[in-house]
């Protein structure tokens, strides 16, 4: 049976968009999401880190904390898009959108391979 891609939840989509410019740590992600949404989306730590964990578990982002030498006292965790997601994300025409009905809140949301709607 073929696994069908599910639409990205809103928080996941905001994080993916924030990471398009490159690696960021968790707190900087919150600021970038707020910036990209003109302040309409404010992501608290529970949503932010839960979403980062799900995206990493789904293979859409990866933690990069240990790849670059950082200050000894720095405790931040850094994240970036995986190479596969970056290639897909920079080609929006390849995103599949699923129209959503009134019960779903209307609009559409990109469905990326491997994404889950948890």
trRosetta pair geometry for C-beta under 8 A, 3 or more apart (Angstrom, degrees):
i j d omega theta_ij theta_ji phi_ij phi_ji
5 96 6.9 115 76 54 133 126
5 111 4.3 119 120 158 110 103
5 112 6.1 -152 -164 90 131 22
5 113 4.9 -82 -86 -95 125 41
5 114 7.0 -13 -113 11 92 34
5 115 6.0 52 -163 41 89 89
6 111 6.2 -143 126 -137 12 100
6 115 5.7 -127 66 100 73 84
6 116 5.7 45 51 -138 131 33
6 117 4.4 -102 146 -26 133 99
7 98 5.5 -110 -60 38 116 119
7 100 7.7 -31 -23 -64 170 118
7 108 7.8 -142 -120 179 136 60
7 109 3.8 80 -173 91 125 115
7 110 6.8 130 -142 81 76 29
7 111 4.8 -64 -84 -81 53 81
7 115 7.3 -61 141 107 12 132
7 117 6.1 44 66 -88 70 113
8 12 4.3 -128 -175 93 101 120
8 13 4.6 129 108 -61 125 85
8 16 6.9 -39 -165 -2 164 141
8 109 5.9 -144 55 163 67 111
8 110 5.9 5 17 76 111 81
8 111 7.2 -180 -14 -106 71 33
8 112 6.0 29 -49 13 112 105
8 115 5.0 -68 -80 -171 78 152
8 117 7.6 -169 -131 -97 15 68
9 12 4.8 91 58 8 77 106
9 13 7.1 -147 93 -8 38 89
9 51 7.5 -127 79 -120 119 108
9 109 7.8 6 -105 -172 15 155
9 117 5.8 121 -54 -150 90 63
9 118 7.5 -86 -23 70 134 42
10 13 5.7 -58 -148 35 30 111
10 14 6.4 30 156 -19 66 105
10 41 8.0 -153 155 -121 111 134
10 109 7.5 -93 -73 -116 62 130
11 14 5.8 -54 -150 34 32 112
11 15 6.6 29 154 -16 65 106
11 43 6.4 119 -138 -121 99 119
11 47 5.3 -131 -127 174 148 108
11 48 7.7 -137 -171 -87 118 40
11 51 4.4 -125 129 -89 117 148
12 15 5.9 -58 -151 37 32 108
12 16 6.3 33 153 -20 67 106
12 51 5.5 -159 -78 -162 64 109
12 54 6.9 -78 -89 92 117 119
12 55 5.8 157 -136 -75 97 107
12 60 7.7 45 -170 87 114 158
12 115 7.0 133 139 -150 154 116
13 16 5.7 -52 -146 36 32 112
13 17 6.3 30 156 -17 65 107
13 109 6.6 -117 -57 -155 146 98
13 110 6.7 130 -114 39 115 102
14 17 5.9 -56 -148 38 29 110
14 18 6.3 30 153 -20 64 108
14 33 4.6 55 162 -136 116 112
14 36 7.2 163 -153 77 81 129
14 37 6.9 -17 -129 -48 118 125
14 41 5.7 -136 -119 137 151 160
14 43 6.8 176 105 -57 143 135
15 18 5.5 -55 -146 36 33 112
15 19 6.3 24 157 -14 66 110
15 29 6.1 16 -130 -173 85 127
15 33 6.9 -27 -79 -79 52 122
15 43 7.9 109 -67 -120 91 173
15 48 7.6 137 -87 -143 120 67
15 51 5.6 166 -20 128 147 127
15 52 6.7 -160 -153 -79 157 71
15 55 6.4 -122 97 -38 139 159
15 61 7.4 -62 135 -46 118 152
16 19 6.0 -65 -149 41 28 106
16 20 7.2 53 149 -48 60 87
16 55 7.4 -172 -66 -130 87 139
16 60 7.0 -53 -95 156 111 125
16 61 7.7 -140 -96 -60 70 111
16 81 6.8 72 -145 -96 73 113
16 85 7.1 -110 -139 167 111 129
16 89 6.4 -158 168 -109 110 139
16 112 7.9 170 -115 -23 164 158
17 20 5.8 -26 -161 -11 38 117
17 33 7.9 102 74 -111 100 71
17 36 5.9 154 122 166 120 164
18 21 7.6 -58 173 24 41 99
18 24 6.6 -64 141 30 103 155
18 29 5.3 104 121 -149 148 74
18 32 3.9 115 -150 110 110 122
18 33 5.1 -53 -64 -65 138 70
18 36 6.1 -134 -85 -6 78 143
19 22 7.3 -117 -171 81 58 13
19 23 7.5 22 -147 -100 89 25
19 24 6.3 -128 -101 20 72 108
19 29 7.4 -7 -62 -116 86 105
19 61 6.5 -92 -135 -114 179 120
19 79 6.5 -68 -107 113 133 96
19 80 6.0 155 -169 -143 116 41
19 81 4.9 143 123 -40 122 90
20 81 7.1 34 -90 -22 43 142
20 86 7.7 140 -129 -128 60 78
20 89 6.1 -140 -104 136 100 135
20 90 7.5 137 -149 -76 105 81
21 24 8.0 56 74 -44 95 114
21 32 7.7 -147 37 -147 126 140
22 80 6.6 -32 -174 -120 47 108
23 64 5.4 -74 -124 58 130 148
23 78 5.1 28 177 174 111 115
23 79 6.8 166 -146 80 70 32
23 80 4.3 -46 -88 -70 77 107
24 28 4.3 -136 -169 96 102 116
24 29 4.9 135 113 -66 128 75
24 32 6.1 -70 -121 -7 167 146
24 78 6.8 178 98 -146 18 76
24 79 6.5 -26 66 57 65 80
24 80 7.9 126 15 -81 59 63
25 28 5.0 83 55 16 72 108
25 29 7.1 -126 99 -16 33 90
25 76 3.9 -13 -144 174 149 125
25 77 6.2 128 -143 72 85 40
25 78 5.0 -55 -81 -89 73 65
25 79 7.5 119 -114 9 29 77
26 29 5.5 -53 -152 25 30 116
26 30 7.1 31 154 -19 62 97
26 45 7.6 52 158 -130 128 80
26 48 5.9 107 -166 142 96 127
26 49 6.3 9 -136 -80 138 86
26 52 6.7 -66 -105 -41 97 160
26 76 6.9 -158 23 -156 86 85
26 77 6.0 43 -25 61 108 90
26 79 7.5 75 -67 -2 64 117
27 30 5.8 -46 -160 26 39 113
27 31 7.0 35 146 -13 64 103
27 76 7.2 -85 17 -123 103 114
28 31 5.6 -54 -154 39 40 113
28 32 6.2 40 150 -21 70 106
29 32 5.6 -56 -144 38 32 110
29 33 6.2 34 156 -21 67 104
29 43 7.5 -54 121 74 93 140
29 48 6.3 139 93 -155 121 117
29 52 7.7 124 62 -75 173 120
29 79 7.2 10 -64 49 136 121
30 33 5.9 -52 -148 34 29 111
30 34 6.5 28 153 -16 62 107
30 42 7.5 37 -172 -162 97 59
30 43 5.1 -140 -122 68 81 95
30 45 8.0 -40 -70 -76 141 57
30 48 5.7 -44 -74 -93 98 148
31 34 5.7 -56 -150 38 32 111
31 35 6.2 33 152 -21 66 107
32 35 5.4 -53 -146 37 33 114
32 36 6.2 30 157 -17 67 106
33 36 6.0 -55 -143 39 28 107
33 37 6.2 7 162 -1 64 115
33 41 5.5 -85 153 103 101 115
33 42 7.9 138 103 -115 110 24
33 43 5.2 25 81 -1 157 125
34 37 6.2 -71 -143 50 25 97
34 39 5.5 29 -177 -105 88 47
34 41 6.4 -144 -96 80 49 67
34 42 5.8 35 -94 -97 107 65
34 43 7.7 -133 -50 12 83 82
35 38 7.8 23 -179 -75 28 30
35 39 7.9 31 -89 -55 26 61
36 41 7.9 -24 76 47 85 121
37 40 4.6 -112 150 52 106 85
37 41 3.9 60 50 18 172 101
39 42 7.5 8 -170 -59 57 93
43 47 5.1 -122 -161 91 83 119
43 48 4.7 107 140 -69 113 94
43 51 7.7 -61 -161 21 132 142
44 47 5.3 87 58 18 75 101
44 48 6.6 -144 97 -8 33 98
45 48 5.5 -59 -135 42 29 113
45 49 5.8 11 174 -5 70 111
46 49 6.8 -61 -136 43 18 93
46 50 5.9 15 164 -14 58 118
47 50 6.0 -63 -140 43 22 109
47 51 5.9 20 162 -18 63 114
48 51 6.1 -65 -151 37 20 107
48 52 6.4 20 154 -19 61 109
49 52 5.4 -46 -140 36 37 115
49 53 6.4 42 156 -22 64 101
50 53 5.8 -53 -152 33 30 111
50 54 6.6 27 152 -15 64 105
51 54 5.7 -54 -147 38 34 109
51 55 6.2 33 155 -18 67 107
52 55 5.8 -55 -144 39 29 110
52 56 6.2 28 156 -17 64 108
52 61 6.9 -74 -151 78 69 144
52 79 6.0 -119 -146 -72 115 161
53 56 5.8 -58 -148 39 29 109
53 57 6.1 29 154 -19 66 109
54 57 5.6 -54 -143 39 31 112
54 58 6.1 24 158 -13 65 110
54 116 6.9 -116 -178 63 111 107
54 118 5.6 -157 -135 73 138 121
55 58 5.8 -60 -145 43 28 107
55 60 4.6 -83 -168 68 81 111
55 61 4.4 33 131 16 116 111
56 59 7.7 44 179 -70 32 24
56 60 7.5 -93 -71 52 23 69
56 61 5.4 -60 -76 77 65 85
56 62 6.5 108 -128 -106 88 35
56 63 6.4 17 -117 -30 139 89
56 79 7.5 -101 -71 -128 108 117
58 114 5.3 134 171 148 93 93
58 115 6.0 60 169 -115 152 39
58 116 5.7 -153 -96 5 130 97
59 82 6.2 4 164 -33 68 161
59 84 7.8 11 143 53 103 133
59 114 5.6 -69 64 173 107 148
60 81 7.1 -47 159 -143 68 73
60 82 6.1 -136 -172 10 21 112
60 85 4.9 85 -158 -74 70 150
60 112 6.8 80 -116 111 126 140
60 114 6.4 172 -63 103 91 117
60 115 6.5 46 -66 -88 142 81
61 79 5.1 24 164 -179 127 112
61 80 6.6 168 -158 88 85 28
61 81 5.7 -62 -106 -106 74 38
61 82 6.3 -144 -105 -25 18 79
61 85 7.2 -55 -67 44 54 157
62 79 7.0 161 82 -150 33 68
62 80 6.2 -21 60 63 80 76
62 81 8.0 38 16 143 78 13
62 82 5.5 92 -20 -82 105 80
63 66 7.9 51 125 9 98 86
63 77 5.9 -44 -143 -177 114 105
63 78 6.8 111 -165 77 64 54
63 79 5.7 -44 -104 -95 51 72
64 67 4.7 -46 -172 19 80 127
64 68 7.1 33 148 1 99 98
64 78 4.7 -62 69 103 88 105
64 79 6.5 147 11 -112 90 16
64 80 5.1 34 -25 3 137 108
65 70 7.4 -60 -170 1 69 145
65 76 7.3 -172 -118 106 105 62
65 77 5.0 -57 -67 -137 130 59
65 78 5.0 149 -79 29 58 83
68 78 7.7 -7 36 46 114 159
70 74 4.5 -90 146 63 117 143
70 76 7.7 -126 -180 55 158 95
71 74 4.2 103 63 -23 90 108
81 85 4.6 -125 -175 89 103 112
81 86 4.4 131 104 -63 126 85
81 89 6.5 -73 -154 10 160 147
82 85 4.8 86 55 12 83 101
82 86 6.9 -148 90 -8 40 87
83 86 5.7 -54 -145 36 30 113
83 87 6.4 31 156 -20 64 105
84 87 5.9 -57 -152 34 28 110
84 88 6.4 21 153 -12 63 110
85 88 5.6 -59 -147 43 35 110
85 89 5.7 35 156 -24 71 111
85 112 6.8 39 -127 -178 94 144
86 89 5.7 -55 -136 38 27 110
86 90 6.4 18 166 -14 63 108
87 90 6.6 -61 -147 36 23 102
87 91 7.0 -2 158 3 57 113
88 91 6.3 -81 -157 48 30 96
88 94 6.0 -114 -152 93 74 131
88 95 7.5 106 163 -75 93 74
88 112 6.4 114 125 -141 146 104
88 113 7.4 -145 -106 25 163 100
89 92 7.7 13 -176 -74 42 65
89 112 7.9 -5 -74 -109 81 135
91 94 4.6 39 113 5 107 117
92 95 5.4 -34 -162 6 55 117
95 110 4.2 -46 -171 -136 127 113
95 111 7.2 136 -175 46 75 53
95 112 7.0 -39 -126 -78 87 76
96 110 7.2 108 63 -157 44 62
96 111 4.8 -40 79 55 95 105
97 108 4.0 48 178 156 114 136
97 109 6.9 148 -142 62 78 24
97 110 6.0 -50 -88 -94 74 49
97 111 7.1 164 -102 2 24 87
98 108 6.1 165 69 -148 39 91
98 109 6.8 -23 50 55 87 73
98 111 5.7 61 -17 -36 107 126
99 108 5.4 -50 -98 -87 42 105
100 104 3.6 -105 -180 92 114 138
100 105 6.4 1 122 60 137 67
100 106 6.0 142 89 -163 95 8
100 107 5.9 0 45 70 113 56
100 108 6.1 169 -1 -96 88 46
100 109 6.9 37 -31 1 129 95
101 104 5.4 94 55 14 61 101
101 106 7.4 -44 149 -86 17 50
102 105 7.9 74 -172 -53 31 10
102 106 6.2 15 -104 -61 45 85
111 115 6.6 -157 -163 55 53 126
112 115 4.4 83 65 -24 86 126
